[in-house]
Amino acid sequence: MQIGLLGLGKMGANMARRMARGGANVLVWNRSHEVAVQLAQAETNVTACDSLTDMVSKLSSPRVVWLMLPAGDATEAALLQLTELLSAGDIVVDGANAFYKDSQRHAAELALRGLRFMDAGVSGGVWGLANGYALMVGGEADTVAHVTPFIKILAPGPETGWLHCGPVGSGHFVKMVHNGIEYGMMQALAEGLSLLKGKEEFGIDLAAVSEMWRHGSVVRSWLLDLTAEFLQADQTLDSIAPFVADSGEGRWTVLESVEQGTPVPVMTLALMMRFASQGKHEYTDKLLAMMRKGFGGHGVKEGV
């Protein structure tokens, strides 16, 4: 079992480790070659490649190359280079977060060169190495079958935690919706715990409440497990900036809802709240304050 993996960020590196420890021979490439070398030195069955040409030359046909690169320019550049290096029948898997329509386009472009393409939405974060990754894959049945041995190593179990969702694009589509749901769940937990904290006269122990909810409650979840863990260490979070990034998956989910005309108000509002945390609401709030002053003579707070 031999596979090439491009991109050794937090997810990519741990996926390489899990496949190698599961018996696969993993050839890795990273923009910073030193990162690939360090991984190869630390893990049996991992080989560092100094270029995509080097990787492709060492892979046996039909080759399987798995991308864990940022969506956009980095992925586009890698695919363009791979189309010149790979041979008909070889397989490219995009396992990073990607817009499903881009995956459909990539499949069509690679097919013109006789190459096979598969999209894989991967969830599990930094815990995937130990616990396994949830994988949502899209592609033709024969392509998925060829990559399935690697999927079974990555997944929590050989028959659990992964699904062939349908044709190309379906894997990234399911992962996109998964992340939209994640946004909503996170927002609800954060708001609820903020309400508890705001009732100061009760002196509610947020760590104790979140820990209690983990057992038997209908809101128990892995997100709650993680929340209970960090609240045990720090409930004030004074050192944490109130800034929440968005990776793009939430935006794609909301855009899809508009295209379908399918209402997703919770996911949409959760995304908007992330934008608000990034300071993009500040001018809006200033305008609102001035409108209020204009029609009612209400005072405004001067900025620092």
C-alpha angles and dihedrals in degrees: 000000000000130000138167119223125195120199125035104203120135093293099036096049094049091046089054089050093049094049092046092049088049091059104267123130104234123197110196135197128184134175087243102053092197090066090056092047092051092050092049091050092051099044133055114228093028121114123189116223121200094208142009088252089057091049095048092048091056097047120092120231130293084043123206116206118182119199123209097172132131114274114257128029098007093053094042092052093049093049091049091053094044092054087062094047106039127077132229111287095028117129131230119194121194104204098166126092106286137159108260093228089057089053091053089050092048091051091052093047094048092046089063086065094045092255125138123227133199130181121214125188107206126198129178106086119203090339094063095090092063102028103030130245130273106233127197109188135188129191147088114317095245092049093050091046091056092052095040096095089062092044091054090055093049096046124083088253136002092255101024136068098027135081138185094226099187139275126355111305096028094095094055090041092056091045090050092055090043089058092047089056089047090056091054095047092049092048093050093050092047093049094047094050090046089056090052091050091049093060092079096168090068094052091215116194103226093194091054093047095048091047091050092049089057090071117066097334120130089231094057111130144138089267088057090048090055092045093051090050097054093041089058088062099038131004098173097057087197092153094054119093114229092240122122117187124212120218098206099259092096091051092050091050093053092046089052090052090055092049092050096039087231112144116234102167096159094052091044094051091046089055091047090052089055089053089049091053089055092064094256091123096057098092090044090055091049090053091049091051091052093047089052090050091048099054101030106022090240117166123252129212114243116234123243 
